[in-house]
Amino acid sequence: MSVARLSVAALLAAAALIAGCATSGPLSRFTTPASPHDGYLATLTASGLSETALGRDWLAAGALAVQRPVSAASPFQETGYFPPAIPSATAYRLDLTRGRRLSIEVTIEASAPTQLFVDLFALRGEAPPERVASLAADATTLVYDVPRDGSYVVRVQPELLRGGRYTITERTLASLAFPVQGLTARAVQSQFGAQRDAGRREHEGIDIFAPRGTPVVAVSAGIARTGTDGLGGNVVWVRDARRSYYYAHLDRWETEGVRTIAAGTVLGYVGNTGNARTTAPHLHFGIYEGSAIDPLPFLAPDDAPPDPAPTNTSRLGTTVRTAQARVPLRPGLTRTPASETVLPQGTIAQVVGQTATAYRLHLPDGSAGYVNQRAVTPGDTPWRRERLQAGALLRERPSATAPVIETLDEPRQADVLGTFGTFRLVRVGGELEGWVGDGSLGGPAAIENE
C-alpha cells in the first residue's frame, strides 16, 4: 500500500514514531536541522508523510500562518486551541525595537505528549520571511535579543495529528543591566540624539544623573580599557563580541589600565570630569556598533506582565455568531489598530484564541481578527427559522463552488444558525447542516419565520 493511501490510524502510528525519533535515530546522526520544525519536516519527508494530504495540509498551514499573522503589541497573553485532527498553526506580528530582549513562553495542555514548534521570523521589505530564532525542543521559553528595529512574526505549530490548548505569553525585557548601581531608567535626563554645541553635534548617548561616587558597573562582560580626554574626562571603554560601551565623566576609576571583566564589575564612580564640570554629577553612557546607537531600549524596564489568562475558556474551538448589529473585528491586539472590519449580526465564526477580554475569530473565508467577548453568542443554537424551497443546495462552505452535501427534494423547515456574506448556515431535520445561498431561499411568501 502506498504512503498516500495510509489510513488515519496508520498516519497516527507513523506520526507517533516520528515524534519519538525527531531528535534521535539514523537521520539525526547525519544531519543537524536548522530548527526543530525543520528537523520534524525532514522526518516527515523521509517517511513519505509529507506527500500525503495531511502532510501537505500541515506544511500549508505553517506557511499560511506566517503570511497572515494577527498583529500584537507587547506585552500580551493569549490562550488558543489546536484541534488534533486538523493541521493548523497560528502566528503573531510584532513591531520590535533594537536592544530589547524578546521573551516568548509557550505551554500546551494536551491529551497526548505534544511538541510545539515556535519559530521567530524577521520581515524585511519584499524579501521572504527569514527565520532568526526557534524554541529548543526541550524548552518552553524563547529569548531573542533584537538586533534591529522592524517587524517580526512568531509562529506556533503543533506536530501532525497533535493538538490541545496552548497559552502564549510575550514580553520585551531590558537586554542589559543598568550601568549605575541602584538606579533605573528613571534617572536618565538627557536623551540620545539631543542637540549639543548649538546644533553642531548630537548627543551620542544618554546621561544618568546620580550622586557623586555612585558605583558605575559593566553592563556586559568584555575587555575594559581606561582613558582620559577633554570631552569625557575619566572614561572607560568596554568591548565585547558585538559592540563597545562608553562610560564617561567618571570621578575616578575602580582599576586603571586594561583588564578582562565580568558583567556587573565596578568600573568607576559617577562624577563630572571632562566637559561636564559645570553640570551635576552624572554618567554619560554610550553604545557603539560601528556608529552610536540609542542605549535606552537596552536599559528600559521590562514590560509589565500582561493581563492574566482567562479562567473560562469553554468557547475555545467552538462556533459562535455575532449578537449585535455591528461588531468591530480588530485585525490584532495592537493598542491603535488599523482599519477595522464590521461584522453584521449573525456572522458565524470559530473561536481559535482568547485573551482576557477578547476572542480571536477565524471566519469561513480564512480571515481572522478579535472581537469583544460580549459581542458573540454560541453558534450551535438556532438563531431563527426559515423555510427552504425544493431544490435548495446545502454546501460544505459558504461558496457557490463548494461541494454540495444535499439537494432538498421538497420544501423543508430549517434552523438558521448564522450567516456569512450571502450564505446562511442551516440545520435541517435537527441533524443535517450546510450552507445555502440567498438564491436557495424562497421569496417572502415562501419564507416562514417562527
Secondary structure, DSSP 4 states (H G I P E B T S, - for coil): --GGG--HHHHHHHHHHHHHHTTSSHHHHH---SSHHHHHHHHHHHHTGGGSHHHHHHHHHHHHHHHSPEE--SSEEEEEEE-TTS---EEEEEEE-TTEEEEEEEEEE-SS--PEEEEEEEE-TTSPPEEEEE--TT-SEEEEE--SSEEEEEEEEEPTT--EEEEEEEEEEESS--SBTT--GGGEEE-TT-EETTTTEE--SEEEE--TT-EEE-SS-EEEEEEEETTTEEEEEEE-SS-EEEEEEEEEESS-SEEEE-TT-EEEEEB--GGGTTS-SEEEEEEESSSEE-SHHHHSPPPPPPPPPPS--TTTT-EEEE-SSEEEEBSBS-SS--PPEEEETTBEEEEEEE-SSEEEEE-TTS-EEEEEGGGEEETTS--EEEEEPTTPEEESSSSTTSPEEEE-SS-EEEEEEEEETTEEEEEETTTEEEEEEGGGB--GGG----
